[in-house]
Amino acid sequence: MLPEKDRKMVLKILADIYGDTTTALEFDTDFQLLIATIMSAQSTDDQVNKITRPLFADHPDAAAIASLSLPELEEKIKRVGLFRSKAKNVHATAKILQEEYNGEVPRTRAELERLPGVGRKTANVVMSVAFDIPAIAVDTHVFRVSNRIGLAEAKNERKTENQLMENIPENQWSLAHHWLIWHGRKICKAQRPQCDICPLQQYCQYYKSLEKG
């Protein structure tokens, strides 16, 4: 992993480039963020947005989603990957929120992870974006980029999250989550990372390994 002084420089560079960027998912309420995040698994944010725009326009809250039949909901989100399992989870989550939380989204990780389709990553996104609770959601971009750079050195998402929480100041957790996502989308791509234009060259362990090779 990078030494502390290099980690600080990496975070400063990412902050300068990506600033206050946030999720690319479109939403107006905490509930809509939760549903969009559930639907984003193994799908692009752009594709999810195309589906949730008309869905949320007609069915903006838990009561409205819960009022749909499962086949009706499947029809409305059928263009997203894994739409049947996502429809089942979204429908069940909407019902639980309506029946147990008066349609509101709970704020604690334990309550969020009780909801169908909500794992640690989704809970972290909702806590961070909706409620400003410091959290680092490790998706494929965050996992790849942080381990390439050297902000983490882990074989799975949970260990990566733990290491990032140790290596990044808590007041930057939520911001750094988005910095790493956007850096992964724009430059540090999965198949063809654009190392030649990356501003983190002099610190990145992946780039240094290429130079040695």
N, C-alpha and C positions, 0 to 999 in steps of 0.2 A: 504493500500500500504506500501511497505517497506520504512523505513526512509532513508534519503540521504546517510548515511555512508554505509548502507547495499546495496543500489543500486550500489554504486561505487564498492563494493567488488564483487557483482554479475557480473558486466560488466568486471571487471578485470579478473575474473576466465574464463568467456566466451571468452575474448580476448586471454588469454593464451592458451586455448584449440583449438579454431577455427581460430584464426589469420586472415589471409587475404583470407579466403574462399569466394567464390562467387557463382553465380548461377550454377546449374547443367545442365542448358539448353546449348546445343551446337549451336554456331553461329559464323560467320566470319564478319558480318556487323551489323550496327545498324538496318537495315531493317529486317534482319534475326532474331535478338533478338526480335524485335517487333512482328513478325509473330509467333515465337515460344511461346512467352508469351501469346498472344491471344489464341493459341491452348492449352495452359497448364491448362486452367480452367477446374476443375473437372477431371483432368487427371494427371498421374504421369509424372515427367520430363523424366524418362527413356522411357516411351511409346512415348512421343512427340519426343524425339531424334531419335527413330527408324523410325519415319515417316518423320521427317524433313531432315535427312541425304540424302536420295535419292531425296527428293523434292528440296532441295537447290542445290544439285549437278547439276540437270538439269534446275532448275528455280531459280537462285540465287538472283534476284532483282525484284523490283516492276514491271518493264516492262515485265519481263518473266512471272510472276504470273498473271498479268493482261491480258496477251495474251491467257491464257487458257480459255476454256469455263467453266462455273460453274460445269457442269457434269464431266468434266475432272478433275477439282480440287477435287471434292467430291470423285472421284475414288482414287485419290492419297493419301487422308488423311482419308479414310473410317475406318481405324483401331483405330482412336482416338474417344473418347466419344463426343457425340453431333456434329458429323462430318458435318452434313448438315448445321447447323446454323454457325459453325465455318468456313466452306467453304464459305458461303455467306459473312460473315464479312471479312475474309481474302481477298477474291476477290474484294470486294468493297473498302477496305482499300488500296489495291495495286493500284487500278484505281485512287483513289483520290490522292495518293502520286505521281503517274506518271503524272497526269494531272495538279495538282496544286503545287507540290513541286519538280518537276523535278526528282522524284524518291527518294528524300531525306526524312529522318524522321525529323519532326519538334521537336524543343527542349522545347517548353513551354507546361505546363499542359493543358491549354485551347485548344491549337491546337491538342494535342494528344487525348484529350477526345472527340474531334469532330469525330474521326475516328471510324468506326463501330467496335464493339467488344472491345473497349478500355474504361475501367472504371478507377477509381482513382488508384486502385491497379496496374493495368498494366502500367498506365502512370508513377507511382512512380518507378516501376522496370526499365523502359526505361530511365527515367531521371537519376536515380541513377547509373545504370550499364553502359549505353551507354555514358552519358554526364557528369558523376561525379558531378551531382547536388544533394546535400544532400536531402534524402527522405527516409521514412520508409514505405515500402509496407506491408500492413497487410493481409497476407493470413491465412489459417486455422492454420498453425503451429505457426506463430507469435502471432495470437490471443490467442491460447490455452496456449502456453508456457509463454507469458508475463503476462497473467492474473493468471496463476497458481503460478508463482514465486512471483508476487506482484510488478512487474514493472508497471503494469496497474491494474485497477480495473473497468472494463467497460463491458457493455452488448452487444456492437456492435463494428464493425471494425473501424468505423470513430472515435468514442470516444477513442478506444484503441490507434489509431494512434496519436490523439491529446495528450493523456497522455504520450505516449512514447516520443513524441517530447519535452514535458516538462521535463521528467525525465532522458533523455539521452542527453549528449552534442551534439550539432549539427554536430560537426566533426566526431561523431561516428554513426550517424543515419544510413548511408548506410551499414557500417560494422555490426552494431548490428542487422540489418534486417537479414543478412545472418547467424550471430551467432545463433539467435533464431530459424531460419529455420532448421539449421543443428542439433541443440540440440533437436528439436522436432522430427527429423527423427531418430536420433541415440539413444536418451535416454528418453526424455519426450514425449513418444508416446501417441496417443489418447486413446487407449483401455487399454494398459498395460504399464504405465510409469515405467521405471526401477529406481525407487527411491533408491533402495538399492545401486546402484553404482553411483548415481548422485553426482557430486562435489558441488552442490548448496544446499545440504540437510540442512545445518545449517541456511540458509537464506529463503528457499522456504516456502511460506505460505501454499501451498497445502500439503507439507510433514509434516509440523507442525500440520495441521488439522488431518492428519492420525494418528499421534502420540497421539493426544488428544482423538481421537475416539477409 
